[in-house]
Amino acid sequence: MRSPKKDLITLLLLVIVAVLLIHGLQLEYEEKAESPLHAYYLETYHSAGTINLVEAILLNYRAYDTFGEVMVLYVSIAGILILGEQNKEGDDR
């Protein structure tokens, strides 16, 4: 049997999520379009050497993020391989 306290907490969380979703859906486009980030992209995407804004974001700005993620992956793989080799050398069973 479920406790009334858990039901109340679940109901409260659902109401909070519903209110946040409704508020997010009611935001006006004009408010979003006037953000500083939006203005920055509109002013600087020509310097990326692309034809439109979508290409500038996907090809240039996201490339740095992807490069960083790949470097983290390579460093972690190298670390695992190094630790694996050390364990093989030290294992005298």
C-alpha positions in Angstrom: 0.0 0.0 0.0 1.3 3.4 -0.9 1.7 6.0 1.8 -0.2 9.3 1.5 3.0 11.2 2.0 4.6 9.7 -1.2 1.4 10.4 -3.1 1.4 14.0 -1.9 5.1 14.5 -2.9 4.4 12.9 -6.3 1.4 15.2 -6.9 3.4 18.3 -5.8 6.3 17.4 -8.2 3.8 16.9 -11.1 2.2 20.2 -10.4 5.6 22.0 -10.4 6.6 20.3 -13.7 3.3 21.2 -15.3 3.6 24.8 -14.2 7.1 25.1 -15.6 6.1 23.5 -18.9 3.1 25.8 -19.3 5.2 28.8 -18.5 7.9 27.7 -20.9 5.4 27.2 -23.7 3.9 30.6 -23.2 7.2 32.5 -23.7 6.8 34.9 -26.5 9.1 34.7 -29.5 10.1 38.4 -29.2 11.6 37.8 -25.8 13.8 35.0 -27.1 14.8 36.9 -30.2 16.2 39.8 -28.3 18.6 37.8 -26.1 22.3 38.8 -26.2 23.3 35.4 -27.5 21.0 35.7 -30.4 22.3 39.1 -31.3 25.9 37.8 -31.0 25.3 35.0 -33.5 23.6 37.3 -35.9 26.5 39.8 -35.8 29.4 37.3 -36.0 28.3 34.3 -38.2 29.7 36.0 -41.3 33.2 35.7 -39.8 32.8 31.9 -39.7 32.9 31.8 -43.5 29.6 30.1 -43.9 26.5 31.1 -45.9 23.9 31.0 -43.1 23.7 30.9 -39.3 22.9 27.2 -39.0 26.1 26.3 -40.8 28.1 28.6 -38.7 26.9 27.1 -35.4 27.1 23.5 -36.5 30.4 23.6 -38.4 32.5 26.1 -36.6 31.3 26.8 -33.0 30.4 23.2 -32.3 33.7 21.9 -33.7 35.6 23.1 -30.6 33.2 21.2 -28.4 33.5 18.0 -30.4 37.3 18.3 -30.5 37.4 18.6 -26.7 35.1 15.5 -26.3 37.3 13.5 -28.6 40.4 14.5 -26.7 38.8 13.4 -23.4 37.9 10.1 -25.0 41.5 9.5 -26.2 43.1 10.5 -22.9 40.8 8.1 -21.0 41.5 5.2 -23.4 45.2 5.9 -23.1 45.0 5.9 -19.3 43.1 2.6 -19.3 45.7 1.0 -21.6 48.6 2.3 -19.5 47.0 1.0 -16.3 46.3 -2.3 -18.0 49.9 -2.7 -19.0 51.1 -1.9 -15.5 48.8 -4.5 -14.1 50.2 -7.1 -16.5 53.8 -6.4 -15.6 53.1 -6.4 -11.9 51.1 -9.6 -11.8 53.4 -12.5 -10.8 50.9 -15.1 -9.9 
